[in-house]
Amino acid sequence: MLTAYRKKVTVRPDGSIEILDSLLKPGTEAEVIVLVESEPENTQAVQTRVNEWNALFKETQALPQAQTITEEEIAAEIAAYRAEKKR
């Protein structure tokens, strides 16, 4: 059985994290997943980048060459790519 414990910690100056909890028994194996809260400026930078990508996608999809591609051609290209990756 898998049990999850949520614990907020502060990263130490050396980059390490220590988790102390009486529910954690010595010798027990545990998988640790670290979720880091984004800083506000990072969130803004990410949103700017997402907006730039979305604009690029719209511009690319509006090209005449992109208008002539069929669903079958797209599926064939994906299949060929996946077959090549399996090698």
N, CA, C and O atoms as a GROMACS GRO file, in nm:
protein
  348
    1MET      N    1   0.085  -0.118   0.000
    1MET     CA    2   0.000   0.000   0.000
    1MET      C    3   0.089   0.124   0.000
    1MET      O    4   0.193   0.128   0.066
    2LEU      N    5   0.048   0.223  -0.074
    2LEU     CA    6   0.122   0.348  -0.086
    2LEU      C    7   0.052   0.456  -0.005
    2LEU      O    8  -0.068   0.478  -0.022
    3THR      N    9   0.125   0.522   0.083
    3THR     CA   10   0.069   0.630   0.164
    3THR      C   11   0.144   0.759   0.131
    3THR      O   12   0.267   0.758   0.121
    4ALA      N   13   0.073   0.866   0.114
    4ALA     CA   14   0.135   0.994   0.081
    4ALA      C   15   0.133   1.087   0.202
    4ALA      O   16   0.033   1.096   0.272
    5TYR      N   17   0.244   1.155   0.224
    5TYR     CA   18   0.254   1.257   0.328
    5TYR      C   19   0.293   1.387   0.260
    5TYR      O   20   0.386   1.390   0.178
    6ARG      N   21   0.224   1.492   0.291
    6ARG     CA   22   0.258   1.623   0.235
    6ARG      C   23   0.328   1.704   0.343
    6ARG      O   24   0.280   1.712   0.457
    7LYS      N   25   0.440   1.761   0.308
    7LYS     CA   26   0.518   1.837   0.404
    7LYS      C   27   0.582   1.955   0.333
    7LYS      O   28   0.652   1.935   0.234
    8LYS      N   29   0.561   2.077   0.381
    8LYS     CA   30   0.628   2.195   0.325
    8LYS      C   31   0.761   2.212   0.396
    8LYS      O   32   0.768   2.207   0.519
    9VAL      N   33   0.865   2.231   0.317
    9VAL     CA   34   0.998   2.252   0.373
    9VAL      C   35   1.064   2.369   0.303
    9VAL      O   36   1.017   2.415   0.198
   10THR      N   37   1.171   2.416   0.360
   10THR     CA   38   1.249   2.524   0.299
   10THR      C   39   1.383   2.465   0.256
   10THR      O   40   1.449   2.395   0.333
   11VAL      N   41   1.421   2.494   0.135
   11VAL     CA   42   1.550   2.447   0.084
   11VAL      C   43   1.660   2.522   0.157
   11VAL      O   44   1.655   2.644   0.170
   12ARG      N   45   1.759   2.448   0.204
   12ARG     CA   46   1.871   2.508   0.278
   12ARG      C   47   1.965   2.580   0.182
   12ARG      O   48   1.960   2.556   0.062
   13PRO      N   49   2.051   2.666   0.235
   13PRO     CA   50   2.146   2.739   0.149
   13PRO      C   51   2.232   2.648   0.061
   13PRO      O   52   2.274   2.689  -0.048
   14ASP      N   53   2.258   2.526   0.106
   14ASP     CA   54   2.340   2.434   0.026
   14ASP      C   55   2.257   2.354  -0.075
   14ASP      O   56   2.310   2.268  -0.144
   15GLY      N   57   2.126   2.384  -0.082
   15GLY     CA   58   2.038   2.316  -0.178
   15GLY      C   59   1.976   2.189  -0.125
   15GLY      O   60   1.903   2.122  -0.197
   16SER      N   61   2.004   2.153   0.000
   16SER     CA   62   1.950   2.030   0.055
   16SER      C   63   1.813   2.052   0.120
   16SER      O   64   1.776   2.164   0.155
   17ILE      N   65   1.741   1.941   0.134
   17ILE     CA   66   1.609   1.942   0.198
   17ILE      C   67   1.610   1.833   0.304
   17ILE      O   68   1.658   1.723   0.280
   18GLU      N   69   1.556   1.864   0.422
   18GLU     CA   70   1.545   1.764   0.527
   18GLU      C   71   1.398   1.749   0.564
   18GLU      O   72   1.327   1.847   0.584
   19ILE      N   73   1.354   1.624   0.571
   19ILE     CA   74   1.215   1.596   0.608
   19ILE      C   75   1.218   1.516   0.738
   19ILE      O   76   1.270   1.404   0.743
   20LEU      N   77   1.162   1.573   0.841
   20LEU     CA   78   1.151   1.506   0.971
   20LEU      C   79   1.004   1.489   1.004
   20LEU      O   80   0.929   1.586   1.004
   21ASP      N   81   0.964   1.367   1.033
   21ASP     CA   82   0.824   1.342   1.065
   21ASP      C   83   0.817   1.213   1.145
   21ASP      O   84   0.877   1.113   1.106
   22SER      N   85   0.745   1.214   1.255
   22SER     CA   86   0.735   1.094   1.339
   22SER      C   87   0.665   0.979   1.267
   22SER      O   88   0.678   0.864   1.308
   23LEU      N   89   0.591   1.009   1.162
   23LEU     CA   90   0.522   0.904   1.086
   23LEU      C   91   0.618   0.828   0.994
   23LEU      O   92   0.584   0.720   0.945
   24LEU      N   93   0.736   0.882   0.970
   24LEU     CA   94   0.834   0.816   0.884
   24LEU      C   95   0.922   0.726   0.971
   24LEU      O   96   0.998   0.773   1.055
   25LYS      N   97   0.911   0.597   0.949
   25LYS     CA   98   0.982   0.498   1.031
   25LYS      C   99   1.120   0.471   0.972
   25LYS      O  100   1.134   0.462   0.850
   26PRO      N  101   1.223   0.458   1.055
   26PRO     CA  102   1.358   0.429   1.007
   26PRO      C  103   1.361   0.301   0.923
   26PRO      O  104   1.299   0.201   0.959
   27GLY      N  105   1.433   0.306   0.812
   27GLY     CA  106   1.447   0.189   0.727
   27GLY      C  107   1.339   0.174   0.621
   27GLY      O  108   1.351   0.091   0.532
   28THR      N  109   1.234   0.255   0.630
   28THR     CA  110   1.126   0.248   0.533
   28THR      C  111   1.172   0.312   0.403
   28THR      O  112   1.230   0.421   0.404
   29GLU      N  113   1.147   0.244   0.290
   29GLU     CA  114   1.181   0.303   0.161
   29GLU      C  115   1.073   0.404   0.124
   29GLU      O  116   0.955   0.380   0.147
   30ALA      N  117   1.115   0.517   0.066
   30ALA     CA  118   1.022   0.622   0.027
   30ALA      C  119   1.064   0.680  -0.106
   30ALA      O  120   1.183   0.691  -0.135
   31GLU      N  121   0.967   0.718  -0.186
   31GLU     CA  122   0.993   0.790  -0.310
   31GLU      C  123   0.964   0.937  -0.282
   31GLU      O  124   0.860   0.970  -0.226
   32VAL      N  125   1.055   1.024  -0.320
   32VAL     CA  126   1.040   1.166  -0.292
   32VAL      C  127   1.014   1.241  -0.422
   32VAL      O  128   1.088   1.226  -0.519
   33ILE      N  129   0.909   1.321  -0.423
   33ILE     CA  130   0.876   1.406  -0.536
   33ILE      C  131   0.884   1.550  -0.486
   33ILE      O  132   0.820   1.584  -0.387
   34VAL      N  133   0.961   1.633  -0.554
   34VAL     CA  134   0.979   1.771  -0.512
   34VAL      C  135   0.902   1.862  -0.606
   34VAL      O  136   0.928   1.862  -0.727
   35LEU      N  137   0.810   1.940  -0.553
   35LEU     CA  138   0.735   2.039  -0.629
   35LEU      C  139   0.778   2.176  -0.580
   35LEU      O  140   0.768   2.206  -0.461
   36VAL      N  141   0.827   2.258  -0.671
   36VAL     CA  142   0.879   2.390  -0.634
   36VAL      C  143   0.782   2.497  -0.683
   36VAL      O  144   0.744   2.497  -0.800
   37GLU      N  145   0.744   2.586  -0.594
   37GLU     CA  146   0.656   2.696  -0.632
   37GLU      C  147   0.734   2.794  -0.718
   37GLU      O  148   0.847   2.831  -0.685
   38SER      N  149   0.674   2.836  -0.828
   38SER     CA  150   0.739   2.931  -0.919
   38SER      C  151   0.740   3.070  -0.857
   38SER      O  152   0.650   3.109  -0.784
   39GLU      N  153   0.844   3.141  -0.889
   39GLU     CA  154   0.851   3.281  -0.848
   39GLU      C  155   0.769   3.362  -0.946
   39GLU      O  156   0.764   3.326  -1.064
   40PRO      N  157   0.705   3.472  -0.904
   40PRO     CA  158   0.619   3.550  -0.992
   40PRO      C  159   0.686   3.591  -1.123
   40PRO      O  160   0.622   3.585  -1.228
   41GLU      N  161   0.812   3.634  -1.120
   41GLU     CA  162   0.877   3.677  -1.243
   41GLU      C  163   0.898   3.560  -1.338
   41GLU      O  164   0.894   3.579  -1.460
   42ASN      N  165   0.920   3.440  -1.286
   42ASN     CA  166   0.934   3.323  -1.372
   42ASN      C  167   0.802   3.292  -1.439
   42ASN      O  168   0.799   3.255  -1.556
   43THR      N  169   0.693   3.306  -1.366
   43THR     CA  170   0.562   3.279  -1.421
   43THR      C  171   0.533   3.375  -1.537
   43THR      O  172   0.479   3.334  -1.640
   44GLN      N  173   0.568   3.500  -1.520
   44GLN     CA  174   0.547   3.600  -1.626
   44GLN      C  175   0.632   3.567  -1.747
   44GLN      O  176   0.585   3.578  -1.860
   45ALA      N  177   0.757   3.527  -1.726
   45ALA     CA  178   0.845   3.492  -1.837
   45ALA      C  179   0.791   3.371  -1.912
   45ALA      O  180   0.796   3.366  -2.035
   46VAL      N  181   0.740   3.274  -1.839
   46VAL     CA  182   0.682   3.155  -1.902
   46VAL      C  183   0.560   3.194  -1.984
   46VAL      O  184   0.544   3.147  -2.097
   47GLN      N  185   0.474   3.278  -1.931
   47GLN     CA  186   0.353   3.320  -2.003
   47GLN      C  187   0.390   3.396  -2.129
   47GLN      O  188   0.325   3.380  -2.233
   48THR      N  189   0.493   3.480  -2.121
   48THR     CA  190   0.540   3.553  -2.239
   48THR      C  191   0.586   3.455  -2.346
   48THR      O  192   0.554   3.471  -2.464
   49ARG      N  193   0.661   3.353  -2.305
   49ARG     CA  194   0.711   3.253  -2.400
   49ARG      C  195   0.595   3.174  -2.461
   49ARG      O  196   0.596   3.147  -2.581
   50VAL      N  197   0.496   3.139  -2.381
   50VAL     CA  198   0.379   3.067  -2.432
   50VAL      C  199   0.306   3.153  -2.536
   50VAL      O  200   0.265   3.102  -2.640
   51ASN      N  201   0.290   3.281  -2.507
   51ASN     CA  202   0.225   3.371  -2.603
   51ASN      C  203   0.303   3.380  -2.734
   51ASN      O  204   0.244   3.384  -2.842
   52GLU      N  205   0.437   3.384  -2.723
   52GLU     CA  206   0.520   3.388  -2.843
   52GLU      C  207   0.503   3.261  -2.927
   52GLU      O  208   0.493   3.267  -3.049
   53TRP      N  209   0.501   3.146  -2.860
   53TRP     CA  210   0.482   3.018  -2.930
   53TRP      C  211   0.345   3.013  -2.997
   53TRP      O  212   0.333   2.970  -3.112
   54ASN      N  213   0.242   3.055  -2.926
   54ASN     CA  214   0.107   3.054  -2.983
   54ASN      C  215   0.099   3.142  -3.107
   54ASN      O  216   0.035   3.105  -3.206
   55ALA      N  217   0.164   3.258  -3.103
   55ALA     CA  218   0.166   3.348  -3.220
   55ALA      C  219   0.239   3.281  -3.336
   55ALA      O  220   0.196   3.291  -3.451
   56LEU      N  221   0.350   3.213  -3.306
   56LEU     CA  222   0.425   3.143  -3.410
   56LEU      C  223   0.341   3.031  -3.472
   56LEU      O  224   0.341   3.013  -3.593
   57PHE      N  225   0.270   2.955  -3.387
   57PHE     CA  226   0.184   2.848  -3.438
   57PHE      C  227   0.077   2.902  -3.531
   57PHE      O  228   0.052   2.846  -3.638
   58LYS      N  229   0.012   3.011  -3.491
   58LYS     CA  230  -0.091   3.072  -3.576
   58LYS      C  231  -0.034   3.117  -3.709
   58LYS      O  232  -0.093   3.094  -3.815
   59GLU      N  233   0.084   3.180  -3.703
   59GLU     CA  234   0.149   3.229  -3.825
   59GLU      C  235   0.186   3.112  -3.917
   59GLU      O  236   0.164   3.118  -4.038
   60THR      N  237   0.241   3.007  -3.859
   60THR     CA  238   0.280   2.889  -3.937
   60THR      C  239   0.159   2.821  -3.998
   60THR      O  240   0.163   2.782  -4.115
   61GLN      N  241   0.053   2.805  -3.921
   61GLN     CA  242  -0.068   2.738  -3.971
   61GLN      C  243  -0.138   2.820  -4.078
   61GLN      O  244  -0.217   2.765  -4.155
   62ALA      N  245  -0.111   2.948  -4.085
   62ALA     CA  246  -0.174   3.033  -4.186
   62ALA      C  247  -0.098   3.031  -4.319
   62ALA      O  248  -0.149   3.082  -4.420
   63LEU      N  249   0.022   2.973  -4.322
   63LEU     CA  250   0.099   2.966  -4.446
   63LEU      C  251   0.025   2.882  -4.550
   63LEU      O  252  -0.039   2.783  -4.515
   64PRO      N  253   0.032   2.920  -4.676
   64PRO     CA  254  -0.037   2.844  -4.782
   64PRO      C  255   0.004   2.696  -4.785
   64PRO      O  256  -0.080   2.609  -4.809
   65GLN      N  257   0.132   2.668  -4.761
   65GLN     CA  258   0.179   2.530  -4.762
   65GLN      C  259   0.109   2.446  -4.655
   65GLN      O  260   0.080   2.328  -4.676
   66ALA      N  261   0.083   2.507  -4.540
   66ALA     CA  262   0.018   2.434  -4.431
   66ALA      C  263  -0.128   2.406  -4.462
   66ALA      O  264  -0.185   2.310  -4.409
   67GLN      N  265  -0.190   2.488  -4.546
   67GLN     CA  266  -0.331   2.471  -4.578
   67GLN      C  267  -0.355   2.350  -4.668
   67GLN      O  268  -0.467   2.299  -4.673
   68THR      N  269  -0.252   2.304  -4.739
   68THR     CA  270  -0.270   2.195  -4.835
   68THR      C  271  -0.238   2.058  -4.776
   68THR      O  272  -0.259   1.957  -4.843
   69ILE      N  273  -0.190   2.052  -4.653
   69ILE     CA  274  -0.155   1.924  -4.591
   69ILE      C  275  -0.283   1.853  -4.545
   69ILE      O  276  -0.368   1.914  -4.481
   70THR      N  277  -0.294   1.724  -4.580
   70THR     CA  278  -0.413   1.648  -4.542
   70THR      C  279  -0.389   1.575  -4.409
   70THR      O  280  -0.275   1.560  -4.365
   71GLU      N  281  -0.497   1.532  -4.347
   71GLU     CA  282  -0.488   1.455  -4.224
   71GLU      C  283  -0.412   1.324  -4.248
   71GLU      O  284  -0.337   1.279  -4.161
   72GLU      N  285  -0.430   1.264  -4.365
   72GLU     CA  286  -0.362   1.139  -4.399
   72GLU      C  287  -0.211   1.160  -4.408
   72GLU      O  288  -0.134   1.076  -4.363
   73GLU      N  289  -0.169   1.274  -4.464
   73GLU     CA  290  -0.026   1.305  -4.474
   73GLU      C  291   0.034   1.326  -4.334
   73GLU      O  292   0.146   1.283  -4.306
   74ILE      N  293  -0.041   1.390  -4.249
   74ILE     CA  294   0.006   1.412  -4.112
   74ILE      C  295   0.020   1.279  -4.040
   74ILE      O  296   0.121   1.254  -3.974
   75ALA      N  297  -0.081   1.192  -4.053
   75ALA     CA  298  -0.078   1.060  -3.988
   75ALA      C  299   0.040   0.978  -4.041
   75ALA      O  300   0.106   0.909  -3.963
   76ALA      N  301   0.065   0.983  -4.172
   76ALA     CA  302   0.176   0.907  -4.232
   76ALA      C  303   0.310   0.958  -4.179
   76ALA      O  304   0.400   0.878  -4.152
   77GLU      N  305   0.324   1.089  -4.164
   77GLU     CA  306   0.449   1.144  -4.113
   77GLU      C  307   0.471   1.105  -3.967
   77GLU      O  308   0.584   1.073  -3.928
   78ILE      N  309   0.365   1.106  -3.888
   78ILE     CA  310   0.376   1.065  -3.747
   78ILE      C  311   0.415   0.918  -3.738
   78ILE      O  312   0.502   0.881  -3.659
   79ALA      N  313   0.352   0.834  -3.821
   79ALA     CA  314   0.382   0.691  -3.821
   79ALA      C  315   0.528   0.666  -3.860
   79ALA      O  316   0.596   0.584  -3.799
   80ALA      N  317   0.576   0.738  -3.961
   80ALA     CA  318   0.715   0.722  -4.005
   80ALA      C  319   0.812   0.766  -3.894
   80ALA      O  320   0.914   0.701  -3.871
   81TYR      N  321   0.779   0.874  -3.828
   81TYR     CA  322   0.864   0.922  -3.719
   81TYR      C  323   0.871   0.821  -3.605
   81TYR      O  324   0.979   0.792  -3.553
   82ARG      N  325   0.756   0.766  -3.566
   82ARG     CA  326   0.750   0.668  -3.458
   82ARG      C  327   0.824   0.541  -3.496
   82ARG      O  328   0.892   0.481  -3.412
   83ALA      N  329   0.812   0.498  -3.622
   83ALA     CA  330   0.882   0.379  -3.667
   83ALA      C  331   1.033   0.400  -3.661
   83ALA      O  332   1.107   0.308  -3.625
   84GLU      N  333   1.078   0.518  -3.696
   84GLU     CA  334   1.221   0.550  -3.692
   84GLU      C  335   1.273   0.552  -3.548
   84GLU      O  336   1.386   0.508  -3.523
   85LYS      N  337   1.194   0.603  -3.454
   85LYS     CA  338   1.235   0.611  -3.313
   85LYS      C  339   1.250   0.472  -3.251
   85LYS      O  340   1.331   0.454  -3.160
   86LYS      N  341   1.173   0.373  -3.300
   86LYS     CA  342   1.178   0.238  -3.245
   86LYS      C  343   1.307   0.165  -3.283
   86LYS      O  344   1.343   0.066  -3.220
   87ARG      N  345   1.374   0.213  -3.385
   87ARG     CA  346   1.497   0.146  -3.432
   87ARG      C  347   1.609   0.160  -3.336
   87ARG      O  348   1.718   0.109  -3.361
   0.00000   0.00000   0.00000
